Structures are given as C-alpha cells and as structure tokens.
C-alpha cells in the first residue's frame, strides 16, 4: 500500500514540476465571453489546412 502512495506522490511532484516549467498555462477551464482571445492561425497551419481540403 505504501508503494502506491509513494508512486502517487512522485507522479504529483513530477506533474507540478512539468506544469511550472511550461510557461503560461491556464487551468481555468472553458472561457466564454469577453475574456476569450482568439489568435490567428499561423501561415504554415493555414497552408496545410488548405492543401488537405478536398477539391470540388
């Protein structure tokens, strides 16, 4: 039983460490309304989306 508790604590410490090194991480859930910020897609992403779209 103590091994399970130790593994849980080790995993939690690792997860908190990774999240703290990640930069601007919002753990607030879904956003609705004026606080939502929509970024324009990068040109490479737009080009790949256009290339993968079926021609009509």
C-alpha positions in Angstrom: 0.0 0.0 0.0 2.8 2.4 0.8 4.2 1.8 -2.7 1.0 3.1 -4.3 1.1 6.2 -2.1 4.7 6.8 -2.9 4.1 6.4 -6.6 1.2 8.9 -6.4 3.3 11.5 -4.6 6.1 11.1 -7.1 3.7 11.5 -10.0 2.1 14.5 -8.5 5.5 16.2 -7.9 6.6 15.4 -11.4 3.3 16.8 -12.9 3.6 20.0 -10.8 7.2 20.4 -11.9 6.4 20.0 -15.6 3.4 22.4 -15.4 5.5 25.0 -13.6 8.1 24.9 -16.4 5.5 25.1 -19.1 5.0 28.8 -19.1 1.6 30.4 -19.4 -0.8 27.5 -18.6 -4.4 28.4 -18.0 -6.1 25.7 -15.8 -9.3 27.7 -15.6 -11.4 25.6 -18.0 -13.5 26.8 -20.8 -13.8 30.5 -21.4 -16.9 32.3 -22.7 -17.5 35.9 -23.3 -15.1 38.9 -23.4 -12.1 37.1 -21.8 -11.7 34.8 -24.8 -8.7 35.6 -27.0 -8.6 34.1 -30.5 -5.2 34.0 -32.2 -4.9 34.0 -36.0 -3.6 30.7 -37.3 0.0 30.6 -38.4 0.6 30.7 -42.2 2.0 27.2 -42.2 -1.1 25.8 -40.5 -3.4 27.7 -42.9 -1.4 26.4 -45.9 -1.5 22.8 -44.6 -5.3 23.0 -44.0 -5.9 24.4 -47.5 -3.7 21.6 -49.0 -5.6 18.9 -47.2 -9.0 20.2 -48.1 -10.8 18.2 -50.8 -11.1 19.9 -54.2 -14.6 20.5 -55.5 
